[in-house]
């Protein structure tokens, strides 16, 4: 996994695919492809998750992934892919900075990212091998961290698993996710060790 930022946008890149889940409360707007994270959906991996000031930045991420032939395969030729890029926006910025965030991406993946604007969006990365249903449980708990930090806005919260089987119980991952999102959202420390992230 890689992580990149540009002004107003944060991108978690998983060019080879990663399992993710989402929890949505209220009516956040500027979202895309959230339905694909439902456990019943055919697509089982995402290629990036985007949090941005506006919905335009996801287009740049999709373009960058397509140029690098990364995505859900729809044919035999390298370019026949559809990148799966769930995203959430917290404002209405029309500028696409997604490509710049992809170009700047490196291996230092943060434990969580929280953006707050007219709505809220958050992302937590857990070092575990999980399916989409388990990722959604982690996302639900991470969303509780926003509430704990006093963020009571419509929000979309993503949880992405690195795929590394660490043996950490799901309940412990959920507790950690709530704590770390609360901390990143400004709610102060809430104790408990955080599992290490794979490089």
Secondary structure by P-SEA (a helix, b strand, c coil): ccccccccccccccccbbbbcccccccccccccccccccccccccccccccccccaaaaaaaaaaaaaccccccccccccbbbbccccccccccccaaaaaaaacccccccccccccccccbbbbbcccccaaaaaaaaaaaaaaaaaacccccbbbbbbbccccccccaaaaaaaaaaaaaaaacccccccbbbbbcc
